[in-house]
Amino acid sequence: MKTWALLSFTACGISLLLSGCGGGSAPKPTVNPLAGNWLIAGPLPTYGFTAPGTGAFSLAMSFDVTDNNITASGYASGFCASNSTPPIYNDAFSFDSLTTGVIAADGSFTLQTPQNIPSYSLSMQGRVPEINTGQFAGTYAATFNSPIGPPCAGNSSGMFTATSLPLVSGVYSGTGNFQTLTNGVSTATPITMQINLQQGATVLDHITGLSKPSNIAIGGNIRVQGFPCFTSGTANTTQFGASEEPLSFIAGNIMRVNFMMDDGSTLGLFGALTDSTESHMSALFSVLPSEKCGGAGSYFFPPTDLTRQN
């Protein structure tokens, strides 16, 4: 994700390159302008499967750049056609971080999903943006087959001008309800959540045991009031395989964060950032309970709207 430039050295000596002459600090590595979140096509994607569909195609992506190598994750929503009624649906699908590419010497780059994934395909060509321009241009081609609902296939292609989206950073809070069932009676218990999220966390490779920064990884912590089993947790950024997402990551404007809670449960956040400033999030929570929390099956909180506080 970062490119280093070694400018020169003088009589200060090689050992002073790390700290600079005269006691100053070394320059920070330069972040490649492509690294970050981008709206590629259409409005911000929405998740879910809806009918009838609008026919609009949306694609947002997040890029991690190491030297000249790109790893990308993305999320899209678009129309697909089927033989059922109604015939047009809107479906959502992800391009995970098996989508990779290379930056050429002239600043152009290509991206491609693996050929052995039957449910979707994405290819992209573009040029790394100039620093601080907040845009880059290119072309894309996407095809997908719906994994849910009636059999449904779609495709989209064309030119684009990508627009930069902010990195995720800040505290999101909101309230919701947790449904409990006692003696056949359903009760809604109010829940308050405060989530501190930071994009660009350090990931731990499950296989090698090595850690590295990733622009796609999401770190942070959560506090929950009103839930009977746990009160706090920390985002899990373990990475299972060198070419796969960490367990907590962002794909354009969609994020999945797995929190390890203080009672041993896992609280999963599936969130969609709903505006270009990333001030609001529509979130769905799932719980994989520990033995202390019942230990059987999993359950969900109803969708919750979260607002960034800072």
WOBELNOR-V489963 format. One record per residue. N is the residue number from 1. RES is the residue in three letters. SS is DSSP state (~ for helix, > for strand, _ for the rest). OMEGA is omega in whole degrees, 0 to 359 (999 if undefined). D_FIRST is the distance of its C-alpha to the first C-alpha in Angstrom with 2 decimals. Layout:
# WOBELNOR-V489963
N	RES	SS	OMEGA	D_FIRST
N	RES	SS	OMEGA	D_FIRST
This chain:
# WOBELNOR-V489963
1	MET	_	185	0.00
2	LYS	>	179	3.79
3	THR	>	181	6.99
4	TRP	_	176	10.16
5	ALA	_	177	13.56
6	LEU	_	190	16.69
7	LEU	_	181	19.50
8	SER	_	171	22.72
9	PHE	_	184	24.95
10	THR	_	183	28.55
11	ALA	_	177	31.46
12	CYS	_	179	29.68
13	GLY	_	182	28.75
14	ILE	~	183	25.73
15	SER	~	181	25.78
16	LEU	~	179	25.28
17	LEU	~	182	21.98
18	LEU	_	184	20.28
19	SER	_	179	22.49
20	GLY	_	180	23.67
21	CYS	~	174	27.31
22	GLY	~	175	29.72
23	GLY	~	179	27.92
24	GLY	_	180	24.96
25	SER	_	180	21.42
26	ALA	_	178	18.60
27	PRO	_	179	16.29
28	LYS	_	177	13.07
29	PRO	_	181	9.82
30	THR	>	178	9.07
31	VAL	>	178	6.51
32	ASN	_	183	6.44
33	PRO	_	179	9.48
34	LEU	_	183	8.88
35	ALA	_	180	6.46
36	GLY	>	181	9.44
37	ASN	>	185	12.87
38	TRP	>	168	15.26
39	LEU	>	186	18.93
40	ILE	>	185	19.50
41	ALA	>	174	23.25
42	GLY	_	173	26.19
43	PRO	_	178	26.44
44	LEU	_	179	24.25
45	PRO	_	172	24.80
46	THR	_	180	27.28
47	TYR	_	179	27.67
48	GLY	_	184	30.94
49	PHE	_	186	33.56
50	THR	>	177	36.17
51	ALA	>	358	39.23
52	PRO	_	180	40.19
53	GLY	_	181	36.89
54	THR	_	183	36.25
55	GLY	_	181	34.79
56	ALA	_	176	31.69
57	PHE	_	180	28.27
58	SER	>	179	25.19
59	LEU	>	173	21.52
60	ALA	>	185	18.51
61	MET	>	173	14.97
62	SER	>	184	11.63
63	PHE	>	171	8.41
64	ASP	>	184	5.18
65	VAL	>	174	3.33
66	THR	>	189	3.75
67	ASP	_	178	6.53
68	ASN	_	182	8.47
69	ASN	>	182	8.14
70	ILE	>	167	7.86
71	THR	>	186	8.98
72	ALA	>	170	11.10
73	SER	>	183	13.83
74	GLY	>	178	16.69
75	TYR	>	183	20.23
76	ALA	>	169	23.21
77	SER	>	184	26.89
78	GLY	>	183	29.46
79	PHE	>	173	33.03
80	CYS	>	185	34.49
81	ALA	>	179	38.09
82	SER	_	178	40.46
83	ASN	_	183	44.19
84	SER	_	178	44.73
85	THR	_	356	45.92
86	PRO	_	188	44.25
87	PRO	_	184	42.60
88	ILE	>	179	39.37
89	TYR	>	165	36.80
90	ASN	>	180	33.47
91	ASP	>	178	31.07
92	ALA	>	181	27.56
93	PHE	>	184	25.07
94	SER	>	169	21.44
95	PHE	>	188	18.97
96	ASP	>	188	17.09
97	SER	>	163	13.78
98	LEU	>	175	15.79
99	THR	>	186	15.03
100	THR	>	180	12.85
101	GLY	>	183	12.68
102	VAL	>	175	12.11
103	ILE	>	180	11.83
104	ALA	_	183	15.12
105	ALA	_	181	16.27
106	ASP	_	179	17.90
107	GLY	_	176	14.89
108	SER	>	178	16.15
109	PHE	>	175	14.42
110	THR	>	175	15.98
111	LEU	>	179	15.42
112	GLN	>	171	18.05
113	THR	_	178	19.13
114	PRO	_	183	21.08
115	GLN	_	187	24.67
116	ASN	_	177	26.28
117	ILE	_	187	25.63
118	PRO	_	189	28.93
119	SER	_	179	28.28
120	TYR	>	175	25.69
121	SER	>	178	23.92
122	LEU	>	171	21.29
123	SER	>	184	20.42
124	MET	>	172	18.71
125	GLN	>	181	18.58
126	GLY	>	179	17.24
127	ARG	>	181	16.00
128	VAL	_	183	12.89
129	PRO	_	171	14.46
130	GLU	_	182	15.77
131	ILE	_	175	14.60
132	ASN	_	178	16.49
133	THR	_	178	18.22
134	GLY	_	179	16.98
135	GLN	>	166	17.89
136	PHE	>	186	17.31
137	ALA	>	178	19.92
138	GLY	>	177	20.38
139	THR	>	179	22.41
140	TYR	>	172	22.21
141	ALA	>	183	24.63
142	ALA	>	172	24.91
143	THR	>	180	27.70
144	PHE	>	174	28.50
145	ASN	>	185	31.41
146	SER	_	176	32.19
147	PRO	_	181	32.15
148	ILE	_	180	34.48
149	GLY	_	179	37.67
150	PRO	_	177	39.69
151	PRO	_	190	38.25
152	CYS	_	182	36.27
153	ALA	>	180	34.17
154	GLY	>	176	32.30
155	ASN	>	178	30.14
156	SER	>	178	28.63
157	SER	>	177	27.26
158	GLY	>	176	27.07
159	MET	>	178	25.32
160	PHE	>	166	23.09
161	THR	>	185	21.70
162	ALA	>	179	18.78
163	THR	>	183	18.95
164	SER	>	172	16.29
165	LEU	>	182	16.88
166	PRO	_	168	16.26
167	LEU	_	180	13.95
168	VAL	_	181	16.41
169	SER	>	176	18.02
170	GLY	>	182	21.67
171	VAL	>	177	24.78
172	TYR	>	180	26.29
173	SER	>	179	29.93
174	GLY	>	179	32.71
175	THR	>	179	35.79
176	GLY	>	180	36.90
177	ASN	>	174	39.49
178	PHE	>	184	39.71
179	GLN	>	175	42.54
180	THR	>	181	44.91
181	LEU	>	181	47.96
182	THR	>	180	50.99
183	ASN	_	178	54.33
184	GLY	_	181	53.38
185	VAL	>	180	52.48
186	SER	>	180	48.99
187	THR	>	178	47.79
188	ALA	>	179	44.79
189	THR	>	181	43.38
190	PRO	>	178	41.28
191	ILE	>	174	37.75
192	THR	>	183	35.65
193	MET	>	173	31.88
194	GLN	>	189	29.47
195	ILE	>	176	25.76
196	ASN	>	184	23.11
197	LEU	>	179	19.64
198	GLN	>	177	16.23
199	GLN	>	180	12.98
200	GLY	_	183	9.92
201	ALA	_	174	12.11
202	THR	>	180	12.10
203	VAL	>	178	13.17
204	LEU	>	179	15.93
205	ASP	>	184	16.38
206	HIS	_	185	20.03
207	ILE	_	186	20.89
208	THR	_	184	19.40
209	GLY	_	181	19.60
210	LEU	_	178	16.32
211	SER	>	180	13.98
212	LYS	>	176	10.24
213	PRO	>	177	8.19
214	SER	_	179	7.22
215	ASN	_	180	6.95
216	ILE	_	185	9.87
217	ALA	>	177	11.95
218	ILE	>	175	14.91
219	GLY	>	177	16.77
220	GLY	>	182	20.17
221	ASN	>	183	23.88
222	ILE	>	172	26.97
223	ARG	>	183	30.62
224	VAL	>	175	33.38
225	GLN	>	177	36.99
226	GLY	_	179	39.80
227	PHE	_	188	38.55
228	PRO	_	189	40.98
229	CYS	_	187	38.66
230	PHE	_	180	35.64
231	THR	_	184	34.49
232	SER	>	179	30.88
233	GLY	>	182	27.76
234	THR	>	181	24.14
235	ALA	>	178	21.20
236	ASN	_	182	20.55
237	THR	_	175	16.90
238	THR	>	180	18.01
239	GLN	>	181	16.30
240	PHE	_	182	18.97
241	GLY	_	187	17.69
242	ALA	_	184	14.46
243	SER	_	182	14.28
244	GLU	_	179	15.56
245	GLU	_	166	14.72
246	PRO	>	182	15.36
247	LEU	_	176	18.80
248	SER	_	188	17.63
249	PHE	>	177	15.17
250	ILE	>	176	15.11
251	ALA	>	183	15.71
252	GLY	_	177	16.25
253	ASN	_	180	19.14
254	ILE	>	179	20.15
255	MET	>	173	19.25
256	ARG	>	183	20.67
257	VAL	>	177	20.96
258	ASN	>	180	23.15
259	PHE	>	172	24.89
260	MET	>	188	26.84
261	MET	>	188	30.02
262	ASP	_	176	32.41
263	ASP	_	182	35.10
264	GLY	_	176	32.98
265	SER	_	172	32.53
266	THR	>	177	29.31
267	LEU	>	181	28.83
268	GLY	>	176	26.61
269	LEU	>	170	25.38
270	PHE	>	188	24.86
271	GLY	>	176	24.18
272	ALA	>	174	24.08
273	LEU	>	194	23.09
274	THR	_	176	26.03
275	ASP	_	188	25.48
276	SER	_	176	22.95
277	THR	_	181	22.89
278	GLU	_	178	22.11
279	SER	_	184	25.23
280	HIS	>	181	26.87
281	MET	>	170	26.16
282	SER	>	191	28.50
283	ALA	>	172	28.14
284	LEU	>	182	29.80
285	PHE	>	173	30.15
286	SER	>	181	31.27
287	VAL	>	168	32.67
288	LEU	>	192	32.97
289	PRO	_	172	35.68
290	SER	_	176	36.31
291	GLU	~	178	39.83
292	LYS	~	184	40.51
293	CYS	~	179	39.73
294	GLY	_	170	41.89
295	GLY	_	183	39.66
296	ALA	_	174	40.50
297	GLY	_	177	38.52
298	SER	>	180	36.06
299	TYR	>	188	36.63
300	PHE	>	165	35.03
301	PHE	>	172	35.28
302	PRO	>	179	36.19
303	PRO	>	184	33.48
304	THR	>	175	32.79
305	ASP	>	180	31.66
306	LEU	>	180	29.36
307	THR	>	179	28.97
308	ARG	>	183	26.39
309	GLN	_	180	28.33
310	ASN	_	999	26.07
